[in-house]
Each structure stands twice: as C-alpha cells, then as structure tokens.
Amino acid sequence: MIAILPVDHFLIMTLYALLVSAFFALLWREERRERWKLFGTLIGSLVLGGLAVAWLMYPFPK
Amino acid sequence: MSAEAAVRMRSPWLPMVLAWLVPGLGHFILGRRKTGIAFGAIVTLTFLAGISFQGRLYSVEAGQPLTILATFAVYGSGILNLAARALSDNPGGAILSTTYEYGCAYLLTAGLMNLLLVLDAWDLATGKKR
C-alpha cells in the first residue's frame, strides 16, 4: 500500500485536507449544495493556509 | 426505516457503541445509510493511510503524559485500532521513516473523527440533532 500512497509532502498534506474537509462537510451540513460549499471552503483554506505557513517558514529552514 | 423511526426504536447507547466500534455504523443503523457509509470510508481511509505512512499506534508511557491523550485519540478508531494492534509487527511505527509524523497525524485524526461520530450518533439517537 505504501507504493500507491504519495511520499511528497504537499500531496500528503492535500490528501489530509481532502479527507478532513469531506468529513466536516458531511458532519456539519445537511444539504448537498451546502456540503459542497463547505467542502470547497475547508479544502481551499487548509491547502492555501498550509502553503502560506510553509512560505512564511521558508527563511527558517532549521 | 426513517431516521426518526430508527431513533424511536433504539436505545441511544447502541448506536453510540456501534459508532465507536465500526466507523459509520452508528449513522447507518440510525437510518442515515449513505452518510454512514461515507463516514466509514473516510475514517477507514484516514486510518489506513496512517498505517501505511508508518505512524504510531500510541500506548500510555510512564513519564509521558501526552501519550495518555494520544492513546485516547487512537483508541477512538474502534475495531480498526484493535485489529491493527493485533496484526501489526510494529505498532510503535517507524520513527526513522520520512512519513512517520504524517502517519501519526493521520492515525490521531482518524480516531478523533470517529469520536466526533460517536457524539453525533448520540445526538441523533436522542433527538438533539435532526
């Protein structure tokens, strides 16, 4: 199974964001349209937020 | 069977226990079948990814109080955690692996997500959430 899963940090983070966003969209919203809306907001926030934090940490590699 | 009928027929403890044991099963028996299957798939995928990333199935360690919280979180995955511990050669994970920390995060998240499902099943079964 390891072979089919990514070892790239960005892809692992994106997979995590995907799973967590889908989970909370299903848990917190009842209607399909509202679920998709929350899913998009969450995954966008998590991925872009992660990239922003990574960019801010770039000058401090250790 | 409608969700309301399912709620009326069962004790709130049954869906709660089943929700912990098998991710998504609490919602499934409460009549939310598609949602239950989706929850089960998400929690199981998250847990299996954590195992594949060689994360750690935490156990309580003396002098390490945070392992109590981590153990509680991992045990939230119910039968997935119990089966993985029984089948794994190395439940402590592979700390030297580049994906070890990710694996731990995935395993902890899977357990915590399932604990949220347990609470949600309770709310559904008692009529606090419709």
N, CA and C atoms of all chains as a GROMACS GRO file, in nm:
protein
  576
    1MET      N    1   0.083  -0.121   0.000
    1MET     CA    2   0.000   0.000   0.000
    1MET      C    3   0.086   0.125   0.000
    2ILE      N    4   0.206   0.114   0.059
    2ILE     CA    5   0.294   0.230   0.063
    2ILE      C    6   0.323   0.279  -0.078
    3ALA      N    7   0.336   0.184  -0.171
    3ALA     CA    8   0.374   0.220  -0.307
    3ALA      C    9   0.270   0.308  -0.375
    4ILE      N   10   0.142   0.292  -0.338
    4ILE     CA   11   0.040   0.372  -0.406
    4ILE      C   12   0.010   0.503  -0.334
    5LEU      N   13   0.064   0.520  -0.215
    5LEU     CA   14   0.043   0.645  -0.144
    5LEU      C   15   0.160   0.741  -0.170
    6PRO      N   16   0.131   0.871  -0.169
    6PRO     CA   17   0.238   0.967  -0.200
    6PRO      C   18   0.338   0.981  -0.085
    7VAL      N   19   0.461   1.009  -0.118
    7VAL     CA   20   0.558   1.044  -0.014
    7VAL      C   21   0.597   1.191  -0.028
    8ASP      N   22   0.536   1.259  -0.124
    8ASP     CA   23   0.558   1.402  -0.142
    8ASP      C   24   0.481   1.477  -0.033
    9HIS      N   25   0.549   1.570   0.034
    9HIS     CA   26   0.488   1.638   0.148
    9HIS      C   27   0.360   1.712   0.108
   10PHE      N   28   0.363   1.779  -0.006
   10PHE     CA   29   0.246   1.855  -0.049
   10PHE      C   30   0.127   1.762  -0.076
   11LEU      N   31   0.155   1.650  -0.140
   11LEU     CA   32   0.045   1.556  -0.170
   11LEU      C   33  -0.012   1.493  -0.043
   12ILE      N   34   0.076   1.464   0.052
   12ILE     CA   35   0.027   1.408   0.180
   12ILE      C   36  -0.062   1.511   0.250
   13MET      N   37  -0.020   1.637   0.247
   13MET     CA   38  -0.099   1.744   0.309
   13MET      C   39  -0.233   1.761   0.236
   14THR      N   40  -0.228   1.753   0.103
   14THR     CA   41  -0.350   1.769   0.025
   14THR      C   42  -0.448   1.654   0.049
   15LEU      N   43  -0.395   1.532   0.058
   15LEU     CA   44  -0.481   1.416   0.089
   15LEU      C   45  -0.546   1.433   0.225
   16TYR      N   46  -0.468   1.480   0.320
   16TYR     CA   47  -0.521   1.505   0.455
   16TYR      C   48  -0.632   1.610   0.450
   17ALA      N   49  -0.607   1.718   0.378
   17ALA     CA   50  -0.707   1.825   0.365
   17ALA      C   51  -0.835   1.772   0.300
   18LEU      N   52  -0.818   1.687   0.201
   18LEU     CA   53  -0.933   1.629   0.130
   18LEU      C   54  -1.020   1.547   0.225
   19LEU      N   55  -0.956   1.459   0.302
   19LEU     CA   56  -1.030   1.371   0.393
   19LEU      C   57  -1.098   1.451   0.504
   20VAL      N   58  -1.026   1.544   0.563
   20VAL     CA   59  -1.081   1.622   0.674
   20VAL      C   60  -1.196   1.712   0.624
   21SER      N   61  -1.178   1.771   0.506
   21SER     CA   62  -1.282   1.858   0.451
   21SER      C   63  -1.409   1.780   0.420
   22ALA      N   64  -1.392   1.662   0.362
   22ALA     CA   65  -1.509   1.579   0.330
   22ALA      C   66  -1.581   1.539   0.458
   23PHE      N   67  -1.504   1.504   0.560
   23PHE     CA   68  -1.563   1.462   0.687
   23PHE      C   69  -1.648   1.574   0.749
   24PHE      N   70  -1.590   1.692   0.760
   24PHE     CA   71  -1.664   1.801   0.826
   24PHE      C   72  -1.778   1.855   0.740
   25ALA      N   73  -1.763   1.848   0.611
   25ALA     CA   74  -1.874   1.890   0.524
   25ALA      C   75  -1.995   1.798   0.545
   26LEU      N   76  -1.969   1.668   0.558
   26LEU     CA   77  -2.079   1.573   0.582
   26LEU      C   78  -2.136   1.587   0.723
   27LEU      N   79  -2.048   1.619   0.819
   27LEU     CA   80  -2.093   1.625   0.958
   27LEU      C   81  -2.170   1.753   0.989
   28TRP      N   82  -2.126   1.862   0.933
   28TRP     CA   83  -2.181   1.992   0.974
   28TRP      C   84  -2.293   2.044   0.884
   29ARG      N   85  -2.310   1.989   0.766
   29ARG     CA   86  -2.414   2.038   0.675
   29ARG      C   87  -2.504   1.923   0.631
   30GLU      N   88  -2.629   1.955   0.605
   30GLU     CA   89  -2.726   1.852   0.568
   30GLU      C   90  -2.758   1.852   0.419
   31GLU      N   91  -2.761   1.970   0.359
   31GLU     CA   92  -2.798   1.980   0.217
   31GLU      C   93  -2.675   1.966   0.128
   32ARG      N   94  -2.700   1.904   0.011
   32ARG     CA   95  -2.590   1.874  -0.081
   32ARG      C   96  -2.513   2.000  -0.121
   33ARG      N   97  -2.587   2.104  -0.159
   33ARG     CA   98  -2.522   2.227  -0.205
   33ARG      C   99  -2.437   2.290  -0.093
   34GLU      N  100  -2.494   2.290   0.027
   34GLU     CA  101  -2.422   2.346   0.141
   34GLU      C  102  -2.298   2.264   0.174
   35ARG      N  103  -2.310   2.133   0.157
   35ARG     CA  104  -2.194   2.047   0.181
   35ARG      C  105  -2.079   2.077   0.085
   36TRP      N  106  -2.112   2.090  -0.043
   36TRP     CA  107  -2.008   2.119  -0.142
   36TRP      C  108  -1.944   2.255  -0.114
   37LYS      N  109  -2.028   2.349  -0.072
   37LYS     CA  110  -1.977   2.483  -0.044
   37LYS      C  111  -1.877   2.479   0.073
   38LEU      N  112  -1.914   2.410   0.181
   38LEU     CA  113  -1.825   2.399   0.297
   38LEU      C  114  -1.701   2.319   0.262
   39PHE      N  115  -1.718   2.213   0.183
   39PHE     CA  116  -1.603   2.132   0.141
   39PHE      C  117  -1.502   2.218   0.066
   40GLY      N  118  -1.550   2.298  -0.026
   40GLY     CA  119  -1.460   2.385  -0.102
   40GLY      C  120  -1.390   2.487  -0.015
   41THR      N  121  -1.467   2.545   0.078
   41THR     CA  122  -1.408   2.644   0.169
   41THR      C  123  -1.299   2.580   0.256
   42LEU      N  124  -1.330   2.462   0.310
   42LEU     CA  125  -1.234   2.396   0.400
   42LEU      C  126  -1.109   2.352   0.328
   43ILE      N  127  -1.126   2.286   0.212
   43ILE     CA  128  -1.006   2.235   0.144
   43ILE      C  129  -0.921   2.350   0.092
   44GLY      N  130  -0.987   2.455   0.045
   44GLY     CA  131  -0.912   2.573  -0.001
   44GLY      C  132  -0.835   2.636   0.114
   45SER      N  133  -0.901   2.650   0.227
   45SER     CA  134  -0.836   2.713   0.343
   45SER      C  135  -0.718   2.629   0.392
   46LEU      N  136  -0.739   2.497   0.399
   46LEU     CA  137  -0.633   2.411   0.451
   46LEU      C  138  -0.510   2.408   0.358
   47VAL      N  139  -0.536   2.393   0.228
   47VAL     CA  140  -0.423   2.384   0.134
   47VAL      C  141  -0.352   2.519   0.120
   48LEU      N  142  -0.430   2.624   0.100
   48LEU     CA  143  -0.368   2.757   0.085
   48LEU      C  144  -0.305   2.802   0.216
   49GLY      N  145  -0.371   2.771   0.328
   49GLY     CA  146  -0.313   2.805   0.459
   49GLY      C  147  -0.182   2.732   0.482
   50GLY      N  148  -0.179   2.604   0.444
   50GLY     CA  149  -0.056   2.526   0.457
   50GLY      C  150   0.057   2.584   0.373
   51LEU      N  151   0.023   2.623   0.250
   51LEU     CA  152   0.124   2.683   0.163
   51LEU      C  153   0.173   2.816   0.219
   52ALA      N  154   0.080   2.893   0.276
   52ALA     CA  155   0.117   3.023   0.333
   52ALA      C  156   0.212   3.004   0.452
   53VAL      N  157   0.180   2.909   0.539
   53VAL     CA  158   0.268   2.884   0.654
   53VAL      C  159   0.405   2.834   0.607
   54ALA      N  160   0.405   2.746   0.505
   54ALA     CA  161   0.532   2.696   0.452
   54ALA      C  162   0.615   2.811   0.395
   55TRP      N  163   0.548   2.904   0.327
   55TRP     CA  164   0.618   3.018   0.268
   55TRP      C  165   0.676   3.107   0.379
   56LEU      N  166   0.598   3.127   0.486
   56LEU     CA  167   0.647   3.209   0.597
   56LEU      C  168   0.764   3.143   0.669
   57MET      N  169   0.766   3.009   0.669
   57MET     CA  170   0.874   2.937   0.738
   57MET      C  171   0.998   2.922   0.649
   58TYR      N  172   0.988   2.958   0.524
   58TYR     CA  173   1.098   2.936   0.430
   58TYR      C  174   1.231   2.996   0.476
   59PRO      N  175   1.231   3.118   0.536
   59PRO     CA  176   1.360   3.174   0.582
   59PRO      C  177   1.418   3.101   0.703
   60PHE      N  178   1.342   3.011   0.764
   60PHE     CA  179   1.390   2.943   0.885
   60PHE      C  180   1.392   2.792   0.862
   61PRO      N  181   1.489   2.744   0.787
   61PRO     CA  182   1.487   2.602   0.750
   61PRO      C  183   1.512   2.507   0.867
   62LYS      N  184   1.575   2.554   0.975
   62LYS     CA  185   1.605   2.463   1.087
   62LYS      C  186   1.552   2.519   1.218
   63MET      N  187  -3.661   0.223   0.676
   63MET     CA  188  -3.694   0.283   0.805
   63MET      C  189  -3.644   0.427   0.807
   64SER      N  190  -3.731   0.521   0.849
   64SER     CA  191  -3.690   0.660   0.852
   64SER      C  192  -3.595   0.682   0.969
   65ALA      N  193  -3.526   0.795   0.963
   65ALA     CA  194  -3.432   0.825   1.071
   65ALA      C  195  -3.505   0.839   1.204
   66GLU      N  196  -3.624   0.905   1.199
   66GLU     CA  197  -3.699   0.925   1.324
   66GLU      C  198  -3.745   0.792   1.383
   67ALA      N  199  -3.792   0.702   1.293
   67ALA     CA  200  -3.838   0.572   1.340
   67ALA      C  201  -3.724   0.493   1.402
   68ALA      N  202  -3.609   0.501   1.336
   68ALA     CA  203  -3.492   0.430   1.388
   68ALA      C  204  -3.454   0.484   1.526
   69VAL      N  205  -3.462   0.616   1.541
   69VAL     CA  206  -3.428   0.677   1.668
   69VAL      C  207  -3.522   0.630   1.778
   70ARG      N  208  -3.653   0.625   1.744
   70ARG     CA  209  -3.751   0.588   1.845
   70ARG      C  210  -3.735   0.443   1.890
   71MET      N  211  -3.687   0.357   1.799
   71MET     CA  212  -3.685   0.215   1.829
   71MET      C  213  -3.564   0.172   1.911
   72ARG      N  214  -3.461   0.250   1.916
   72ARG     CA  215  -3.337   0.201   1.974
   72ARG      C  216  -3.293   0.283   2.094
   73SER      N  217  -3.218   0.217   2.179
   73SER     CA  218  -3.153   0.288   2.288
   73SER      C  219  -3.042   0.375   2.229
   74PRO      N  220  -3.021   0.493   2.284
   74PRO     CA  221  -2.912   0.576   2.230
   74PRO      C  222  -2.774   0.516   2.252
   75TRP      N  223  -2.765   0.423   2.346
   75TRP     CA  224  -2.633   0.363   2.373
   75TRP      C  225  -2.588   0.269   2.262
   76LEU      N  226  -2.685   0.200   2.200
   76LEU     CA  227  -2.649   0.103   2.096
   76LEU      C  228  -2.581   0.170   1.976
   77PRO      N  229  -2.644   0.272   1.915
   77PRO     CA  230  -2.574   0.338   1.804
   77PRO      C  231  -2.442   0.402   1.846
   78MET      N  232  -2.436   0.446   1.971
   78MET     CA  233  -2.312   0.509   2.019
   78MET      C  234  -2.198   0.406   2.024
   79VAL      N  235  -2.229   0.290   2.080
   79VAL     CA  236  -2.126   0.185   2.090
   79VAL      C  237  -2.087   0.135   1.951
   80LEU      N  238  -2.189   0.115   1.866
   80LEU     CA  239  -2.160   0.067   1.730
   80LEU      C  240  -2.083   0.171   1.650
   81ALA      N  241  -2.113   0.299   1.674
   81ALA     CA  242  -2.041   0.405   1.604
   81ALA      C  243  -1.893   0.404   1.642
   82TRP      N  244  -1.866   0.374   1.768
   82TRP     CA  245  -1.725   0.366   1.809
   82TRP      C  246  -1.658   0.242   1.749
   83LEU      N  247  -1.731   0.130   1.755
   83LEU     CA  248  -1.670   0.002   1.714
   83LEU      C  249  -1.640   0.001   1.564
   84VAL      N  250  -1.737   0.037   1.484
   84VAL     CA  251  -1.720   0.037   1.338
   84VAL      C  252  -1.754   0.176   1.286
   85PRO      N  253  -1.656   0.250   1.234
   85PRO     CA  254  -1.683   0.387   1.189
   85PRO      C  255  -1.799   0.394   1.089
   86GLY      N  256  -1.896   0.480   1.120
   86GLY     CA  257  -2.011   0.500   1.030
   86GLY      C  258  -2.130   0.412   1.061
   87LEU      N  259  -2.109   0.306   1.139
   87LEU     CA  260  -2.219   0.212   1.165
   87LEU      C  261  -2.330   0.275   1.249
   88GLY      N  262  -2.294   0.365   1.339
   88GLY     CA  263  -2.396   0.433   1.420
   88GLY      C  264  -2.493   0.510   1.334
   89HIS      N  265  -2.441   0.586   1.238
   89HIS     CA  266  -2.527   0.663   1.147
   89HIS      C  267  -2.607   0.568   1.057
   90PHE      N  268  -2.543   0.460   1.017
   90PHE     CA  269  -2.609   0.364   0.928
   90PHE      C  270  -2.734   0.306   0.994
   91ILE      N  271  -2.723   0.262   1.117
   91ILE     CA  272  -2.840   0.199   1.181
   91ILE      C  273  -2.943   0.303   1.224
   92LEU      N  274  -2.903   0.429   1.227
   92LEU     CA  275  -3.000   0.535   1.258
   92LEU      C  276  -3.073   0.584   1.133
   93GLY      N  277  -3.052   0.516   1.023
   93GLY     CA  278  -3.124   0.548   0.900
   93GLY      C  279  -3.049   0.638   0.804
   94ARG      N  280  -2.935   0.688   0.844
   94ARG     CA  281  -2.854   0.773   0.756
   94ARG      C  282  -2.752   0.685   0.685
   95ARG      N  283  -2.801   0.605   0.595
   95ARG     CA  284  -2.717   0.499   0.538
   95ARG      C  285  -2.605   0.551   0.450
   96LYS      N  286  -2.639   0.641   0.357
   96LYS     CA  287  -2.534   0.693   0.267
   96LYS      C  288  -2.429   0.770   0.346
   97THR      N  289  -2.476   0.851   0.439
   97THR     CA  290  -2.381   0.929   0.520
   97THR      C  291  -2.295   0.836   0.604
   98GLY      N  292  -2.356   0.731   0.660
   98GLY     CA  293  -2.282   0.635   0.740
   98GLY      C  294  -2.173   0.566   0.659
   99ILE      N  295  -2.207   0.526   0.537
   99ILE     CA  296  -2.107   0.461   0.451
   99ILE      C  297  -1.995   0.559   0.417
  100ALA      N  298  -2.032   0.684   0.388
  100ALA     CA  299  -1.930   0.784   0.355
  100ALA      C  300  -1.839   0.810   0.476
  101PHE      N  301  -1.898   0.823   0.595
  101PHE     CA  302  -1.816   0.843   0.715
  101PHE      C  303  -1.723   0.724   0.737
  102GLY      N  304  -1.777   0.604   0.721
  102GLY     CA  305  -1.695   0.486   0.739
  102GLY      C  306  -1.578   0.483   0.642
  103ALA      N  307  -1.605   0.520   0.517
  103ALA     CA  308  -1.498   0.520   0.417
  103ALA      C  309  -1.391   0.624   0.451
  104ILE      N  310  -1.435   0.741   0.493
  104ILE     CA  311  -1.339   0.849   0.523
  104ILE      C  312  -1.250   0.812   0.642
  105VAL      N  313  -1.312   0.765   0.750
  105VAL     CA  314  -1.233   0.732   0.870
  105VAL      C  315  -1.140   0.613   0.841
  106THR      N  316  -1.192   0.514   0.769
  106THR     CA  317  -1.109   0.397   0.738
  106THR      C  318  -0.992   0.435   0.647
  107LEU      N  319  -1.018   0.516   0.546
  107LEU     CA  320  -0.909   0.560   0.457
  107LEU      C  321  -0.804   0.638   0.534
  108THR      N  322  -0.850   0.726   0.622
  108THR     CA  323  -0.756   0.805   0.701
  108THR      C  324  -0.670   0.714   0.789
  109PHE      N  325  -0.734   0.616   0.852
  109PHE     CA  326  -0.660   0.524   0.939
  109PHE      C  327  -0.560   0.441   0.858
  110LEU      N  328  -0.607   0.386   0.746
  110LEU     CA  329  -0.517   0.302   0.664
  110LEU      C  330  -0.400   0.383   0.608
  111ALA      N  331  -0.427   0.508   0.572
  111ALA     CA  332  -0.317   0.593   0.526
  111ALA      C  333  -0.216   0.612   0.639
  112GLY      N  334  -0.267   0.632   0.761
  112GLY     CA  335  -0.178   0.649   0.876
  112GLY      C  336  -0.091   0.526   0.898
  113ILE      N  337  -0.151   0.409   0.884
  113ILE     CA  338  -0.073   0.284   0.898
  113ILE      C  339   0.031   0.275   0.786
  114SER      N  340  -0.012   0.308   0.664
  114SER     CA  341   0.080   0.298   0.550
  114SER      C  342   0.194   0.399   0.562
  115PHE      N  343   0.168   0.512   0.622
  115PHE     CA  344   0.274   0.610   0.643
  115PHE      C  345   0.361   0.576   0.765
  116GLN      N  346   0.338   0.458   0.822
  116GLN     CA  347   0.418   0.404   0.932
  116GLN      C  348   0.408   0.488   1.058
  117GLY      N  349   0.286   0.536   1.083
  117GLY     CA  350   0.262   0.611   1.206
  117GLY      C  351   0.254   0.520   1.326
  118ARG      N  352   0.237   0.581   1.442
  118ARG     CA  353   0.246   0.508   1.568
  118ARG      C  354   0.108   0.487   1.628
  119LEU      N  355   0.080   0.364   1.670
  119LEU     CA  356  -0.041   0.335   1.747
  119LEU      C  357  -0.004   0.355   1.894
  120TYR      N  358  -0.034   0.472   1.944
  120TYR     CA  359   0.015   0.512   2.076
  120TYR      C  360  -0.034   0.422   2.188
  121SER      N  361   0.052   0.406   2.288
  121SER     CA  362   0.016   0.344   2.416
  121SER      C  363   0.067   0.436   2.526
  122VAL      N  364   0.004   0.426   2.641
  122VAL     CA  365   0.044   0.512   2.753
  122VAL      C  366   0.184   0.475   2.800
  123GLU      N  367   0.269   0.579   2.818
  123GLU     CA  368   0.406   0.556   2.866
  123GLU      C  369   0.427   0.635   2.994
  124ALA      N  370   0.495   0.572   3.088
  124ALA     CA  371   0.525   0.640   3.215
  124ALA      C  372   0.614   0.762   3.189
  125GLY      N  373   0.582   0.873   3.252
  125GLY     CA  374   0.662   0.994   3.235
  125GLY      C  375   0.633   1.071   3.109
  126GLN      N  376   0.537   1.025   3.029
  126GLN     CA  377   0.500   1.094   2.904
  126GLN      C  378   0.349   1.120   2.906
  127PRO      N  379   0.305   1.224   2.978
  127PRO     CA  380   0.160   1.244   2.995
  127PRO      C  381   0.084   1.267   2.865
  128LEU      N  382   0.150   1.322   2.765
  128LEU     CA  383   0.078   1.346   2.639
  128LEU      C  384   0.040   1.215   2.569
  129THR      N  385   0.110   1.107   2.603
  129THR     CA  386   0.073   0.978   2.541
  129THR      C  387  -0.064   0.931   2.590
  130ILE      N  388  -0.110   0.983   2.704
  130ILE     CA  389  -0.245   0.946   2.751
  130ILE      C  390  -0.348   1.001   2.651
  131LEU      N  391  -0.332   1.128   2.613
  131LEU     CA  392  -0.425   1.188   2.517
  131LEU      C  393  -0.415   1.120   2.381
  132ALA      N  394  -0.292   1.093   2.339
  132ALA     CA  395  -0.272   1.031   2.208
  132ALA      C  396  -0.332   0.890   2.205
  133THR      N  397  -0.316   0.817   2.316
  133THR     CA  398  -0.372   0.681   2.323
  133THR      C  399  -0.524   0.687   2.317
  134PHE      N  400  -0.582   0.783   2.390
  134PHE     CA  401  -0.727   0.802   2.387
  134PHE      C  402  -0.774   0.830   2.244
  135ALA      N  403  -0.701   0.915   2.174
  135ALA     CA  404  -0.739   0.950   2.037
  135ALA      C  405  -0.730   0.829   1.945
  136VAL      N  406  -0.621   0.754   1.954
  136VAL     CA  407  -0.603   0.640   1.863
  136VAL      C  408  -0.706   0.531   1.892
  137TYR      N  409  -0.738   0.510   2.020
  137TYR     CA  410  -0.839   0.410   2.054
  137TYR      C  411  -0.978   0.451   2.006
  138GLY      N  412  -0.995   0.577   1.971
  138GLY     CA  413  -1.123   0.622   1.915
  138GLY      C  414  -1.158   0.556   1.784
  139SER      N  415  -1.061   0.497   1.717
  139SER     CA  416  -1.087   0.432   1.588
  139SER      C  417  -1.156   0.297   1.600
  140GLY      N  418  -1.179   0.252   1.721
  140GLY     CA  419  -1.255   0.129   1.742
  140GLY      C  420  -1.184   0.005   1.690
  141ILE      N  421  -1.256  -0.071   1.609
  141ILE     CA  422  -1.204  -0.200   1.566
  141ILE      C  423  -1.082  -0.186   1.473
  142LEU      N  424  -1.072  -0.072   1.406
  142LEU     CA  425  -0.955  -0.051   1.319
  142LEU      C  426  -0.828  -0.052   1.403
  143ASN      N  427  -0.832   0.020   1.514
  143ASN     CA  428  -0.716   0.026   1.603
  143ASN      C  429  -0.688  -0.110   1.664
  144LEU      N  430  -0.793  -0.177   1.710
  144LEU     CA  431  -0.773  -0.306   1.775
  144LEU      C  432  -0.715  -0.408   1.677
  145ALA      N  433  -0.769  -0.408   1.553
  145ALA     CA  434  -0.719  -0.502   1.452
  145ALA      C  435  -0.575  -0.469   1.414
  146ALA      N  436  -0.547  -0.341   1.399
  146ALA     CA  437  -0.410  -0.302   1.359
  146ALA      C  438  -0.309  -0.342   1.466
  147ARG      N  439  -0.347  -0.326   1.592
  147ARG     CA  440  -0.256  -0.365   1.700
  147ARG      C  441  -0.234  -0.516   1.700
  148ALA      N  442  -0.342  -0.590   1.674
  148ALA     CA  443  -0.332  -0.736   1.676
  148ALA      C  444  -0.249  -0.787   1.558
  149LEU      N  445  -0.258  -0.718   1.443
  149LEU     CA  446  -0.194  -0.768   1.322
  149LEU      C  447  -0.055  -0.708   1.298
  150SER      N  448  -0.026  -0.596   1.362
  150SER     CA  449   0.098  -0.527   1.331
  150SER      C  450   0.218  -0.588   1.402
  151ASP      N  451   0.330  -0.593   1.329
  151ASP     CA  452   0.455  -0.636   1.390
  151ASP      C  453   0.516  -0.523   1.473
  152ASN      N  454   0.485  -0.400   1.432
  152ASN     CA  455   0.550  -0.286   1.495
  152ASN      C  456   0.448  -0.174   1.519
  153PRO      N  457   0.364  -0.187   1.624
  153PRO     CA  458   0.263  -0.083   1.648
  153PRO      C  459   0.323   0.053   1.684
  154GLY      N  460   0.449   0.054   1.720
  154GLY     CA  461   0.514   0.181   1.753
  154GLY      C  462   0.551   0.263   1.632
  155GLY      N  463   0.527   0.211   1.512
  155GLY     CA  464   0.559   0.285   1.390
  155GLY      C  465   0.708   0.283   1.361
  156ALA      N  466   0.746   0.353   1.256
  156ALA     CA  467   0.887   0.359   1.214
  156ALA      C  468   0.934   0.503   1.227
  157ILE      N  469   0.994   0.533   1.341
  157ILE     CA  470   1.026   0.673   1.372
  157ILE      C  471   1.128   0.732   1.274
  158LEU      N  472   1.207   0.648   1.211
  158LEU     CA  473   1.306   0.699   1.116
  158LEU      C  474   1.248   0.721   0.976
  159SER      N  475   1.125   0.676   0.956
  159SER     CA  476   1.063   0.695   0.825
  159SER      C  477   1.031   0.843   0.802
  160THR      N  478   1.046   0.888   0.678
  160THR     CA  479   1.016   1.029   0.647
  160THR      C  480   0.868   1.060   0.663
  161THR      N  481   0.784   0.958   0.658
  161THR     CA  482   0.640   0.982   0.669
  161THR      C  483   0.585   0.950   0.808
  162TYR      N  484   0.673   0.923   0.904
  162TYR     CA  485   0.629   0.882   1.039
  162TYR      C  486   0.536   0.986   1.103
  163GLU      N  487   0.578   1.113   1.101
  163GLU     CA  488   0.497   1.218   1.166
  163GLU      C  489   0.362   1.233   1.097
  164TYR      N  490   0.362   1.222   0.965
  164TYR     CA  491   0.235   1.228   0.892
  164TYR      C  492   0.147   1.111   0.933
  165GLY      N  493   0.208   0.993   0.943
  165GLY     CA  494   0.131   0.874   0.982
  165GLY      C  495   0.067   0.893   1.118
  166CYS      N  496   0.143   0.948   1.212
  166CYS     CA  497   0.087   0.972   1.346
  166CYS      C  498  -0.031   1.069   1.337
  167ALA      N  499  -0.014   1.176   1.260
  167ALA     CA  500  -0.122   1.276   1.246
  167ALA      C  501  -0.247   1.212   1.184
  168TYR      N  502  -0.228   1.128   1.084
  168TYR     CA  503  -0.342   1.061   1.021
  168TYR      C  504  -0.412   0.967   1.121
  169LEU      N  505  -0.334   0.891   1.197
  169LEU     CA  506  -0.394   0.796   1.292
  169LEU      C  507  -0.470   0.869   1.403
  170LEU      N  508  -0.410   0.976   1.456
  170LEU     CA  509  -0.478   1.053   1.560
  170LEU      C  510  -0.605   1.116   1.504
  171THR      N  511  -0.597   1.169   1.382
  171THR     CA  512  -0.714   1.233   1.321
  171THR      C  513  -0.827   1.133   1.298
  172ALA      N  514  -0.792   1.013   1.252
  172ALA     CA  515  -0.895   0.910   1.229
  172ALA      C  516  -0.970   0.879   1.359
  173GLY      N  517  -0.895   0.863   1.468
  173GLY     CA  518  -0.957   0.833   1.596
  173GLY      C  519  -1.045   0.948   1.645
  174LEU      N  520  -0.996   1.070   1.631
  174LEU     CA  521  -1.074   1.186   1.678
  174LEU      C  522  -1.198   1.207   1.591
  175MET      N  523  -1.185   1.184   1.462
  175MET     CA  524  -1.303   1.196   1.375
  175MET      C  525  -1.409   1.094   1.417
  176ASN      N  526  -1.365   0.972   1.448
  176ASN     CA  527  -1.463   0.870   1.488
  176ASN      C  528  -1.526   0.904   1.622
  177LEU      N  529  -1.450   0.964   1.712
  177LEU     CA  530  -1.510   1.005   1.840
  177LEU      C  531  -1.616   1.114   1.817
  178LEU      N  532  -1.593   1.203   1.721
  178LEU     CA  533  -1.696   1.301   1.686
  178LEU      C  534  -1.820   1.232   1.631
  179LEU      N  535  -1.800   1.126   1.555
  179LEU     CA  536  -1.915   1.050   1.503
  179LEU      C  537  -1.993   0.982   1.615
  180VAL      N  538  -1.921   0.936   1.718
  180VAL     CA  539  -1.989   0.876   1.834
  180VAL      C  540  -2.080   0.980   1.899
  181LEU      N  541  -2.028   1.101   1.919
  181LEU     CA  542  -2.109   1.206   1.980
  181LEU      C  543  -2.226   1.245   1.890
  182ASP      N  544  -2.201   1.249   1.760
  182ASP     CA  545  -2.308   1.284   1.665
  182ASP      C  546  -2.416   1.176   1.666
  183ALA      N  547  -2.375   1.049   1.674
  183ALA     CA  548  -2.473   0.940   1.680
  183ALA      C  549  -2.558   0.953   1.806
  184TRP      N  550  -2.498   0.991   1.915
  184TRP     CA  551  -2.573   1.013   2.040
  184TRP      C  552  -2.676   1.124   2.020
  185ASP      N  553  -2.634   1.235   1.960
  185ASP     CA  554  -2.726   1.347   1.937
  185ASP      C  555  -2.842   1.305   1.847
  186LEU      N  556  -2.811   1.227   1.745
  186LEU     CA  557  -2.918   1.180   1.654
  186LEU      C  558  -3.013   1.085   1.726
  187ALA      N  559  -2.956   0.995   1.805
  187ALA     CA  560  -3.038   0.894   1.872
  187ALA      C  561  -3.127   0.954   1.981
  188THR      N  562  -3.081   1.062   2.042
  188THR     CA  563  -3.160   1.124   2.149
  188THR      C  564  -3.249   1.236   2.095
  189GLY      N  565  -3.240   1.264   1.964
  189GLY     CA  566  -3.325   1.366   1.904
  189GLY      C  567  -3.273   1.508   1.919
  190LYS      N  568  -3.151   1.524   1.971
  190LYS     CA  569  -3.094   1.658   1.984
  190LYS      C  570  -3.055   1.715   1.848
  191LYS      N  571  -3.028   1.625   1.754
  191LYS     CA  572  -2.996   1.667   1.617
  191LYS      C  573  -3.089   1.593   1.523
  192ARG      N  574  -3.141   1.665   1.425
  192ARG     CA  575  -3.232   1.603   1.328
  192ARG      C  576  -3.174   1.609   1.188
   0.00000   0.00000   0.00000
